Amino acid sequence: MTGNSILLIDDEEVLLETVSDDLTEGGYRVTTAASGEEGLKSFKTFQQDLVIIDLKMEGKNGLEVSREIKKMNPETPIMILTGYGSMQTAIEALRLNLEDYVLKPVNRDDLLEKIQTCLNKNNNSHSTKPKPTFSQNIKVEDAGLTRREKEVVQLAAQGYNDDEIANMLSISAFTVKFHLKRIFKKLGIHKRVELIVSLGK
């Protein structure tokens, strides 16, 4: 059991309940909110350890809510959920220094892994090691990527999630995830959103 608190904000009731159940089973204390406004009220009161928020919602959208949460507590890690990856929202997510940009659908194990990574980074945020800086000039050709890795990186940059890439390339989602880890290391990047901003069309 981790004991960390998570604020989950999504106006899609089924997803809200499903993800909340998954996170609770994973040992987290979960508070749900069905709108951006409701989520802001909850965060003002409880200051949860991590916020996971849908990008597209009625009323205040995910980026607007994230901006207000960062004003209240700049150190709070925030994960954006989105059904697509767009250049505009990816750039805004980087500007707000959001921790992750997760493409739907995301399976339970991948989400739990991403959450733990976010929380671990936050716990180590006071270390003397400088945070990696983002460069919009990722040079794929100079990174020594294999043919398959180049195929994966181009699809990921266009906003496709792991399952979609797996179907397109006739490989497993696990293999896609493995390739992405190697790609990130070779390119010297840390977030999927960086691919979308630099290489997306």
N, C-alpha and C positions, 0 to 999 in steps of 0.2 A: 504494500500500500504506500502510495507516495504522499498522500495528504495534501497535495497542492490543490488550490482552488482555481477553477476555470469558469469564465463567463462565456456562454455560448449564445450568440445572437443570430437568429435566422427567422424569417417570416414564413418559412415552409414548415408546417406543423409536423409532417411525417419525418422529415429530415431532422428536425429539432429533437423529436422524441428518440429517434434511432441513434443519432450520434450521442445524445445525452446518456442513453443506456450503455452504449459502448464505453464511454469515458468513465462512467460510474463503476462498471465492471472492471475497468483498468485501474481502479483505486483512487480516482480523482473526486474531489467535491465539486459538483457541477451546479451552477445556477444558470437557468435558461431565461431568455428574453425573446419575445416574438416581434420586436421592432427595435429600431435604433434608439428611439426615444426611451423605451423601457430599459434597454441595455445601459444607457448613460446613467439613468437613475440608480440602477443596481451598482454600477461601478463607483459612483460617487459615495455610496453607502459602504460597500464591502471591499473595494480596491483588490479585486481578484489577482492571482499570480499570473494568469494568462488569459487573453481574450481571443476567442475564435469567432469571426464575424463574416456573414454572407456579404458578398459585394453588392448584389442588386436587391434592394428592398424598397417597399413603399415608404414614403417619408424620407428620413435621412438614410442615405446609402452607406455602405461599409466604409468607404474612404472618409466621408464626412464624420462618421462616428469615431473612426480611428484618429482623425485629426484632433477631435475634442478630448479623447482619452489621453493622447500624448501630451496635450496641454496640462491635464490634471496630473499625470505621472509619466514623464518621458521615458522612464526605465521599464515600463510595462511592455512585455513582448506581446505582439499582436499577429495573428495569422488570418489572412484573408482567404475566404472560400469563394470560388467562382466557377461557373460552368464553362467559361471560355477565357482565353488569355488575349488581352488586347494591349497594344502598344501604350495607349494613353493611361490605362489603369496601372500597368506595370511600372511605368515611369513615376507615376504618383506614389505608388507603393514604396519605391526606392527613396523618393524624396522624403517620405514620412518615416523612413528607417524601420519599416515593418519587418518582422522577423521571417515571415514566410508567405508564399503566395501559392495556395494549394488548389489544384484543378479538380473539379468534380467529374465523375464520381471518384472518391478515394476510399480504399478499403480500410477496415478497422485496424489491421496491424500497421499499415503504412502511416495512418493518422497518429496512432499511439507513439510510433517511433519519432515522427516529426515533432510531436508535442514534447516528448522527453528531451529531444535535441534543443528545442527552444528554451525549455526550463533550465537545462544545463548551461546554456550560453548565458542566460540571465544570472544564474548563480555565480558564474565566473566573470561577470561584467566588471568587477573592480580589480581584475588582475592588471599587471603592468603591460601585458602584451597588447599592442595597438590593434584596433579593429581593422579588418581588411577593407581596403577601399575599392570602390566599383569603377571599372573602366568600361566605357562604351565602345572600345576598340578591341574586341576579342578576335584574335587571329587564329582561326580554325586551321588554316593551311599549314601554319608553322608549329602546330601542337602535336604532330605525329599521331593523329587519330587514324584508326583503321577504317576500312571502307564501311563496315557496319556501324562503327561509332559515328561516322559522318552522317549516315542515314538517320540515326537516332537523334543526333543533335539538331539536324534541320527540322525534323518533325516536332521535337520538343520546343524549338524556337517559334514554331508557328502556333503553339498553344495546345497541341494535342496532349492528352494525359497518357499515363503509362499503358492502360488497357487499350486505348485506341492505337498507340504506336505498335503494341504487340500484335494487334490484329492486322495492321497494315504490312508489317514485316514478317508475319507468320512465325513469331517467336513468343515466348512467355513473358508475362508482365514482370516476373522475377528477373529475367534476363535483361529486360529494358532497364530496370532499376540498377542492376549490376553495371551495365554500360554507362549509365548516367553518372554513377559514382566515379568511374574511371575518367569519364569526360570532364567532370568538374575538376578533378585533380589535375588533369593535363592542361586545362585552360586556366587554372588558377582562380576559379570562381567558387562561390559558396551557395548561391541561390538560383533556382530555376528561372526566376523572374529576370535575372541578368541575361539569360539567353534570349528571352522574348524581346527585351529592350534592344539588345545589340544585333541580333540576327533575324528577328521576326519581320514579317512583311505585312 
